[in-house]
């Protein structure tokens, strides 16, 4: 029995990948839904899931307007 199967990850370094994996696993494509519509629906669901996980975690979103993008790339 997998006790931690349904736990959610709130790690900010993997929140995008974790959210996308969760949404893709729980949201199948509808039989009559075109691929483009499915991709758009997944995109918005993933964005909502990322926002929800960040809100629940209590972490602040980075303020990219005041940071140098080159410095962010070097530290990552």
N, C-alpha and C positions, 0 to 999 in steps of 0.2 A: 504494500500500500504506500503510495507516494503522498507523504504528509504535506509537502511544500509545493505541490503541483500548481496550485492556484494562487500562489503568492505573487505579488507585483513587485517589480524593481523600481526603486526611486533613485537609482544612481544617475546623476546628471550626465556623466560621460557616455552612458549607453541608453539614455531615455528614448532617443529617436528609434534606435534599432529594436529595443524591447517593445515599444508601443506598436511599431509597424508589425513585428512578428505576432503580437497578441491579436491585433485587428485582423490581419490576414488569416489567422487560424480560426477566428470566431465569426468571420463574415464571408461566407461563400458567395460566389457570383450567382446571380439569379439566372434561371434558364433562358429568359428572353432579353437579358440585359447585354447591350453591346460592350465590348472591351473598354472603349474610351469612357463610357459612363461608369463602369465598374472602377476603373482607375481613379476617376475623379471622386467617386464616393469614398473609396479607400483613403485618398489623400485627405479629405475633410475629416473623416473619422479618426485618422492618425493624428491630425492636428488637434482635434478635441481631446484625444487621449493624452497627448503630450501635455497640453495645458492642464488637464485634470491631475495628472501625476505630479506636475510641478506645484500646483496649488496644494495638494494633499501633503507633499513633502515639506512644505514651508520654506523651500529654498527660493532665493530671488533669481529672477532672470538676469543675465548679464546685460549691462547697458552698453551695447555695441557702438552707440554714437560717440561715446567718450573714450573708446579704446582704439588703439592702432591695430588694424587687421594683421599687419605683418608680425607684430609681437604675439598675437594670439596663435598664429600658425607656428611660430618658432617654439612656443612653450608646449604646444600640443603633441 
